[in-house]
């Protein structure tokens, strides 16, 4: 949970630290990470046993607890290993909620695109139009540039002022989204809007504020009405307090040196950029609905899946769209988003038709586990996606 002042474009090594809410969490991956043997497809029993063995190995390598979901059509395998709470030695459960961090960006982008489909917003609308006076030169930044991270805005999460209360022990300190935007825009832009790309959670704070300005409702209300309730995502919520809904896995962070600190009660300051709480099954249900066309029209889903290359990535070949990441795997394209939050990280893959899926959740942030453990997580995700259920 460390940060440095972002007076100019941040050194990319900083994106791999605990503070990264983006999912910029595992540096140095190679294409070999996603290679899964194309041997004969194992039986479901053999697949489950193999995935369980690998999840157990991940815990042995330092992950407190692991939840893994593999889905192919109607067949689903759920795997758990390790602990959901270390102090009580409580095993992690498949239905435990975690903070899914930047996976929330796909949800926020979906709400924005639904409003576009209803004629209430346009991707060409400017920040200044909906949030006058909040962002310098906001008349040059479009909603599209917020959603695909080409706005050039600095990322609030790299300003030490944001983390200072939490590092001092005040885990319930509340930051208002507008205040975090003000902190972000106190730093110079990284580039002129539309001329480059740089992942910034500030973009999604602004997207959430635009949703509220247009609808007159809270972002939580719109997420509930448009996504959580229609898809029956009973384990998914958008809390605006530090209290985690139950059942949940506790999140662990190594601040300076072991042992890890329980940071489950950290206030969800990323808001529209990363405050959603969910479990593996609900996460898979959301992405299946999205990719199969239940939430957006074909035109808007195509817009969401129109991607550009990212210079600084977690998995080789990944490309960013409008709140949606395209991944290249040994068994074809996968869509989803990854996220990291103090105490948790998560990855999810979904095929273009929504039928094949894998989700992995770990209740420690990436900075609190070894690089080897991080690499094992990605390998296990890829295996579950390509040869799982």
C-alpha positions as a printed Julia matrix, in Angstrom:
389×3 Matrix{Float64}:
   0.0     0.0     0.0
   2.67    2.42   -1.09
   2.57    5.29   -3.51
   4.63    8.14   -4.89
   3.68   11.6    -6.04
   2.72   11.73   -9.7
   4.17   15.03  -10.84
   4.46   13.68  -14.36
   3.7    10.41  -16.08
   4.36    7.74  -13.42
   7.12    5.21  -13.83
   5.4     2.05  -14.93
   6.99   -0.03  -12.2
   4.72    1.83   -9.81
   1.67    0.29  -11.45
   2.68   -3.1   -10.09
   2.53   -1.99   -6.5
  -0.21   -2.8    -4.02
  -2.08    0.41   -4.78
  -2.82   -0.52   -8.39
  -6.57   -0.87   -8.71
  -6.35   -1.56  -12.41
  -5.15   -5.04  -12.39
  -1.69   -3.82  -13.44
  -0.51   -6.41  -11.01
   1.8    -9.05  -12.4
   4.88   -7.74  -14.14
   7.14   -9.72  -16.4
   4.71  -12.27  -17.73
   5.64  -14.11  -20.9
   3.46  -15.66  -23.54
   4.27  -19.05  -22.06
   2.01  -18.26  -19.12
  -1.09  -18.84  -21.21
   0.08  -21.96  -23.0
  -2.11  -24.89  -22.02
  -1.36  -28.32  -23.41
  -3.71  -29.19  -26.25
  -3.78  -32.86  -25.32
  -6.93  -34.92  -25.13
  -9.66  -33.22  -23.1
  -9.69  -34.69  -19.58
 -12.82  -36.08  -18.01
 -14.69  -33.78  -15.67
 -13.48  -35.78  -12.65
  -9.88  -35.66  -13.83
 -10.17  -31.94  -14.64
 -11.53  -31.15  -11.2
  -8.82  -33.17   -9.47
  -6.11  -31.46  -11.53
  -7.48  -27.97  -10.83
  -7.78  -28.78   -7.12
  -4.16  -29.91   -7.02
  -3.03  -26.67   -8.67
  -5.15  -24.52   -6.33
  -3.63  -26.32   -3.34
  -0.18  -25.64   -4.79
  -1.06  -21.96   -5.11
  -1.92  -21.83   -1.41
   1.28  -23.69   -0.57
   3.13  -21.0    -2.53
   1.74  -18.23   -0.33
  -1.87  -17.38   -1.25
  -4.07  -17.29    1.89
  -7.11  -18.62    0.02
  -8.16  -19.32   -3.55
 -11.55  -19.61   -5.25
 -11.58  -20.93   -8.8
 -14.57  -21.3   -11.1
 -14.5   -23.06  -14.47
 -17.62  -23.09  -16.64
 -18.35  -24.58  -20.06
 -21.95  -24.22  -21.16
 -24.04  -25.56  -18.28
 -21.18  -27.43  -16.61
 -19.48  -25.65  -13.73
 -16.59  -26.67  -11.52
 -15.94  -24.74   -8.29
 -12.64  -25.19   -6.48
 -11.55  -23.76   -3.14
  -8.33  -24.02   -1.19
  -6.89  -22.31    1.85
  -8.39  -19.89    4.32
 -10.99  -17.16    4.16
  -9.95  -15.89    7.58
  -6.52  -16.65    8.95
  -7.09  -15.83   12.64
  -9.98  -18.27   13.0
  -8.61  -20.82   10.49
 -11.9   -20.59    8.6
 -11.72  -22.23    5.15
 -12.5   -20.05    2.18
 -15.85  -20.86    0.54
 -16.91  -20.78   -3.08
 -19.67  -18.27   -2.33
 -17.49  -15.92   -0.29
 -17.63  -12.32   -1.47
 -14.48  -10.35   -2.18
 -13.74   -6.84   -3.41
 -13.42   -7.38   -7.15
 -11.56   -4.1    -7.64
 -11.25   -2.97  -11.27
 -13.66   -5.6   -12.5
 -16.1    -2.86  -11.47
 -14.97   -0.85  -14.49
 -16.81   -3.23  -16.82
 -20.02   -2.71  -14.82
 -19.65    1.09  -14.87
 -18.91    1.08  -18.6
 -21.97   -1.09  -19.21
 -24.24    1.39  -17.44
 -22.75    4.26  -19.45
 -23.28    2.36  -22.71
 -26.87    1.52  -21.76
 -27.49    5.24  -21.34
 -25.93    5.78  -24.77
 -28.32    3.18  -26.18
 -31.25    5.05  -24.63
 -30.13    8.3   -26.25
 -29.36    9.87  -22.87
 -25.61   10.1   -23.43
 -23.27   10.11  -26.41
 -19.75    8.75  -26.42
 -18.68   12.06  -27.92
 -20.14   14.08  -25.03
 -17.48   15.94  -23.09
 -16.66   15.87  -19.41
 -17.26   19.61  -19.28
 -20.79   19.2   -20.65
 -21.89   16.95  -17.78
 -19.49   18.03  -15.01
 -18.83   21.73  -15.65
 -15.73   23.16  -14.01
 -14.53   19.91  -12.45
 -11.72   19.03  -14.88
  -9.43   21.62  -16.51
  -9.92   21.48  -20.28
 -12.73   18.99  -19.75
 -14.24   20.24  -23.0
 -11.46   18.32  -24.78
 -12.14   14.96  -23.07
 -14.95   12.71  -24.29
 -16.79    9.93  -22.52
 -15.22    7.47  -24.94
 -11.76    8.65  -23.87
 -12.69    8.08  -20.24
 -13.84    4.54  -20.89
 -10.81    3.5   -22.97
  -8.2     5.36  -20.89
  -7.08    7.79  -23.57
  -8.01   10.95  -21.63
  -4.5    11.64  -20.37
  -5.73   12.28  -16.82
  -3.41   11.39  -13.95
  -4.45    8.53  -11.69
  -5.54    9.61   -8.22
  -4.31    6.36   -6.68
  -0.68    7.41   -7.11
  -0.99   10.53   -4.98
   0.3     9.8    -1.44
  -2.38   12.07    0.01
  -5.01    9.46   -0.91
  -3.36    6.62    0.96
  -2.09    8.62    3.93
  -5.14    8.08    6.19
  -5.13    4.33    5.56
  -1.4     3.99    6.17
  -1.96    5.83    9.45
  -4.46    3.17   10.48
  -7.74    4.91    9.64
  -9.13    2.22    7.32
 -12.63    3.74    7.36
 -11.54    7.17    6.08
 -14.03    8.36    3.45
 -12.98   10.01    0.22
 -15.64   11.67   -1.91
 -15.26   10.89   -5.63
 -15.15   14.56   -6.57
 -12.36   15.18   -4.06
 -10.32   12.34   -5.57
 -10.85   13.84   -9.02
  -9.63   17.19   -7.71
  -6.51   15.49   -6.34
  -5.92   13.81   -9.69
  -6.29   16.98  -11.77
  -3.94   18.86   -9.47
  -1.27   16.94  -11.42
  -0.55   17.84  -15.03
  -2.11   15.67  -17.74
   0.06   12.84  -19.04
  -0.71   13.73  -22.67
  -3.29   15.53  -24.8
  -6.63   13.69  -24.9
  -6.78   11.02  -27.59
  -3.06   11.05  -28.42
  -1.96    8.13  -26.24
  -3.25    5.69  -23.63
  -2.61    5.33  -19.91
  -4.74    3.38  -17.47
  -6.23    5.72  -14.88
  -8.95    5.02  -12.34
  -9.74    8.75  -12.4
 -11.47    8.14  -15.72
 -14.02    5.88  -14.09
 -14.72    8.21  -11.19
 -15.72   10.72  -13.85
 -17.78    8.15  -15.74
 -19.68    7.35  -12.54
 -20.26   11.02  -11.81
 -21.6    11.5   -15.34
 -24.06    8.65  -14.78
 -25.3    10.39  -11.65
 -25.49   13.79  -13.35
 -27.51   12.38  -16.24
 -29.89   10.12  -14.33
 -30.36   12.05  -11.11
 -29.78    8.79   -9.24
 -26.81    7.38   -7.39
 -24.5     5.1    -9.33
 -25.4     2.33   -6.91
 -29.07    2.73   -7.77
 -28.34    2.47  -11.49
 -26.09   -0.58  -11.04
 -28.8    -2.26   -9.01
 -31.62   -1.43  -11.4
 -29.8    -2.16  -14.61
 -27.48   -5.07  -13.76
 -27.6    -6.59  -10.27
 -31.37   -7.12  -10.06
 -32.13   -8.17  -13.65
 -29.33  -10.76  -13.56
 -30.23  -11.91  -10.02
 -26.73  -11.17   -8.77
 -27.65  -11.65   -5.12
 -24.02  -11.73   -3.96
 -23.08   -8.53   -5.79
 -23.31   -5.06   -4.29
 -21.82   -1.59   -4.45
 -21.11   -0.72   -0.82
 -20.36    2.84    0.17
 -19.22    1.92    3.68
 -16.19   -0.02    4.91
 -18.34   -2.91    6.1
 -18.19   -6.02    3.93
 -21.43   -7.98    3.39
 -21.41  -11.6     4.52
 -20.31  -14.19    3.75
 -16.96  -12.79    2.71
 -13.31  -13.73    2.59
 -11.02  -11.51    4.64
  -8.41   -9.62    2.64
  -4.73   -9.61    3.63
  -1.97   -7.11    2.94
   1.71   -7.25    3.85
   2.4    -3.57    4.56
   6.13   -3.6     5.28
   7.02   -7.13    6.27
   5.13  -10.31    7.26
   2.8   -11.2     8.8
  -0.03   -9.92    6.66
  -2.53   -7.41    8.06
  -6.27   -7.98    7.77
  -7.51   -4.99    5.72
 -11.04   -6.24    5.1
 -12.49   -3.08    6.64
 -10.81   -0.69    4.2
 -13.2     1.98    2.92
 -14.0     1.35   -0.79
 -12.51    4.64   -1.98
 -12.18    3.63   -5.68
 -15.99    3.95   -6.03
 -16.98    3.57   -9.71
 -13.44    2.42  -10.52
 -13.36   -0.5    -8.09
 -15.83   -0.67   -5.18
 -18.02   -3.6    -6.23
 -18.19   -6.66   -3.96
 -19.1   -10.0    -5.53
 -18.28  -13.7    -5.67
 -16.96  -15.91   -8.45
 -20.34  -17.22   -9.57
 -21.9   -13.76   -9.87
 -18.85  -12.42  -11.68
 -19.15  -15.23  -14.24
 -22.89  -14.64  -14.6
 -22.35  -10.94  -15.3
 -19.75  -11.53  -18.01
 -21.79  -14.31  -19.6
 -24.79  -11.99  -19.82
 -22.67   -9.17  -21.22
 -20.88  -11.22  -23.88
 -24.04  -13.06  -24.94
 -25.81   -9.77  -25.65
 -28.26   -9.54  -22.75
 -27.1    -6.14  -21.5
 -26.14   -4.19  -24.63
 -27.25   -4.0   -28.24
 -24.92   -5.58  -30.82
 -23.79   -2.11  -31.87
 -22.81   -1.07  -28.37
 -21.24   -4.42  -27.51
 -19.14   -4.03  -30.66
 -18.11   -0.56  -29.48
 -17.14   -2.02  -26.11
 -15.06   -4.68  -27.86
 -13.27   -2.21  -30.14
  -9.83   -2.33  -28.58
  -6.43   -0.72  -28.73
  -3.09   -2.19  -27.72
  -1.83   -1.47  -24.23
   1.82   -0.67  -23.74
   1.98   -1.9   -20.17
   0.08   -5.12  -19.64
  -0.4    -8.05  -17.3
  -0.88  -10.75  -19.93
   0.83  -10.77  -23.34
  -1.4    -9.6   -26.15
  -4.1    -7.99  -24.02
  -5.99   -5.06  -25.53
  -8.35   -2.53  -23.93
 -11.81   -1.57  -25.15
 -14.49    0.37  -23.29
 -14.12   -1.1   -19.81
 -13.42   -4.53  -21.26
 -10.1    -6.3   -21.85
  -9.38   -8.72  -24.66
  -6.96  -11.51  -23.76
  -5.22  -14.0   -26.04
  -5.12  -17.58  -24.74
  -4.01  -20.95  -26.08
  -7.65  -21.8   -26.78
  -8.72  -18.52  -28.34
  -9.84  -15.04  -27.37
 -11.12  -14.33  -23.87
 -12.8   -11.18  -22.6
 -13.0    -9.79  -19.08
 -11.13   -7.56  -16.67
  -8.66   -8.04  -13.87
  -8.5    -6.21  -10.62
  -6.26   -5.61   -7.62
  -7.23   -4.01   -4.34
  -5.45   -4.0    -0.98
  -6.22   -7.51    0.26
  -7.54   -9.07   -2.98
  -6.92   -9.8    -6.64
  -9.14  -11.34   -9.28
  -9.01  -12.35  -12.96
 -11.81  -13.53  -15.2
 -11.97  -14.92  -18.73
 -15.13  -15.31  -20.84
 -15.36  -16.51  -24.43
 -16.89  -14.32  -27.14
 -20.19  -16.23  -26.98
 -20.25  -16.22  -23.17
 -20.22  -20.02  -22.89
 -16.7   -20.78  -21.65
 -15.49  -19.03  -18.5
 -12.94  -19.03  -15.73
 -12.65  -16.84  -12.63
  -9.87  -16.87  -10.06
  -9.97  -14.95   -6.78
  -7.21  -14.65   -4.17
  -7.67  -12.91   -0.83
  -4.3   -11.15   -0.82
  -3.2    -8.23   -2.94
  -0.54   -8.96   -5.57
   2.14   -7.08   -3.66
   1.71   -9.46   -0.74
   2.43  -12.66   -2.65
   5.53  -13.7    -4.55
   5.91  -13.26   -8.28
   5.88  -17.06   -8.55
   2.5   -17.17   -6.83
   1.18  -14.53   -9.21
   2.36  -16.49  -12.22
   0.79  -19.67  -10.84
  -2.51  -17.78  -10.55
  -2.48  -16.87  -14.24
  -1.49  -20.37  -15.29
  -4.31  -21.83  -13.23
  -6.81  -19.37  -14.72
  -5.73  -20.31  -18.24
  -5.93  -24.01  -17.44
  -9.41  -23.65  -15.98
 -10.5   -21.71  -19.06
  -9.06  -24.06  -21.67
  -9.33  -27.51  -20.1
 -11.61  -27.1   -17.09
 -15.33  -27.89  -16.89
